[in-house]
Amino acid sequence: MVYPLPPVFARTVPDGDTHERAVCENCGFVNYENPKIVVGSVVRHQGKILLCRRAIEPRHGFWTVPAGFMELHETPEDGARREAQEEANAALSLDGLLAIYSVPRLSQVQLIYRATLAEPAFSAGEESLEVALFSWDDIPWADLAFPTVHWMLRHERMVQEGRGVAPFANPPGEDGNASPGR
């Protein structure tokens, strides 16, 4: 019986490619590494925004919108609804795409939706310490987990006030490479 050789990967530029990749020295298989897709929602209810205090790293204890990595075989919309259910035990009605953000230092693309609570019920899920509704003036701006959370809240506000039309992208001058505590 002949057994195939185990994979042995080396970083090289495959023929016809322009980027260094992990290529198996035994069979030539190219292991492509691609960006991760994050899906989430800015959720409104009775004029307030739903935020979750993170119970996990990175940025444990900081506030964010319900969001996370998209799973295989799901649509972005289904992923956004799933993340809200997991993090805030909340059922959502999606109102459309708010923004597409690029975060190249993390190899992420973020698809953020506008949403409302389908039912007026929510509570902390496994990945959240607490979940709360905030009026605009009460949002804990200094304790938001990531720069993109600032962007999405401001973009949602622009839509609410009729000062902008979704979908948005990274704000001018923001390349997505800032550190989280900024």
N, C-alpha and C positions, 0 to 999 in steps of 0.2 A: 504494500500500500504506500502511495506517495502522498506526503502531507505538504501543503503549501508552506512556503517560508513565512515566518512572522513578519509583520510590517516593520520596517526600519525607516523612519522619516528623517529627512534632511531639508534644511531651508535652502531653496534654490528658485530661480526663475524658470518655469517650464517653457518649453519651446512654444513660440507663438503668443506668449503672455508678456505682461509688462511689470508684474509685481512678484516679489519673492513669496513663495508659498511653501507649505509643508508637503513634500513629495516623497512617496515611498520609493526607496532605492531598489526594492525587489520587483515591484509590479508597475510602477509609474503612476499609481493612484495619486491624485491631487486632492489634498484636504483643504477645501475652500473654507475660509472663516469670513462670515458675513456679519453686518451689524445686527444688533438686537432691536426688536420693535417693542416699545412701551406703549400701552394703551391706558387711557384714563379719562376722567370727566371732571369738569367744574359743575358741581351739582347745586342747584338753587331750590330753595323752598321758602315761600312767604317772604321774599326779599332778602333772604340770608343765604350764605354759602356754607356748604357742608365740608368740614375739614376733619382729618384723622390724625391723631398724635401717634407717631410710629412706635411700635413695640419691637422693632427689629433694626439691625444695622443695614445699610448705613444711615446715620443721622437719627439714631434711637432717641425718642423723646421730643423730636421736632415735628411740626405740623406739615401736612401735605394734603393733596386731593387724593381720592381713591384712584390708584393707578398701579400698574405692574407690567411684567413681561407677558406678551401675547403667547399663547400656547399653540402648538401645532394643531392644524385642522380646525381652527376657529376663525371667525371673521373679526376684524378690529372692533366692530360694534359689540359682538358677543363677548369679546375679551374685556371691553370697558364695563359692560354690565356684570360680568363675573367678578372683576376686581372690586366693584362697589359692593357686591354681595359678600365677598370674602373679608373685606376690610371694614365694612360699615353695616353689614347685614341689611343693606338697602336695595330695594328694587327701583330701577331707573326707567325713565322714558327719555330716550336720546332725542335731542333737538337739532342735531347736525354737527359737523366738524368745526371745532373752534380754531385749532392750530395744528401745524406740523412743525416740530422743532428738531433741529439737528444738534447733537451733542457728540462731536467727533472724538473728544478725549476718552469717552466711554464707549465709542462705537454704537451709539444709540440713535434711533429715530423715534420721536414721540408723537403719537397721534392722540390729540386731546379733543374730547367731545364736549358740547354743551348739553346739559341734562337737567331734569327735574325729578324729584322723588315721585315714583308711581304710586306709592302709599306713604302716608306721613309717619313712617316707622323706621328707626335705625338704632343701632347699638354697636359697641366695639366688637369687631371680629378678632380673630386670632392674631392678626398682625398689627392690631391697634391697641394702644393703652386706653384711649378714649376717643369719642367722636362727638362733635358739637356743631351747631349752626352759629355762624358769626355774621353780624351786620358788618358792613364795609369798614366802619370806624373802629370796630372791635377785633378785626383780624390781627393775629399776633405776628405782625410783619417781621420782627426781629427773630422770631422763632420758626420761620418757615424753613423747611428742610433743604430745598434746592433752588437755584436761580430760576429754573423753568417754572416753578410754582408762582414766583413773583410775576413772571411774564404772563402766564395763563390767567391769573386773577385780574391783572390790568387789562388784558385783551378782552376778557369777559365784560369787564366794566365798560370798555369802549363800545362794545356791541349794545349793551343795555342802555347806554346814553345816546346811541345813534351816531357815535363818532368813528365808527369803523365797521368793516364788513369782514366776516370770517370767510375762509380760513386765513389765519395769520401765520407768520413764520418768525424766526428769531428776530428780535428787535434790532434796529440798525446799530451796528458796532458790537453786537453780541454774537460771538462766533461759537458759543456753547462750550468753550474751554475753560470757563471760570471755575474756581473751586466751590464746593457746596456751601461753605459758610459765608459766602459773599452776599 
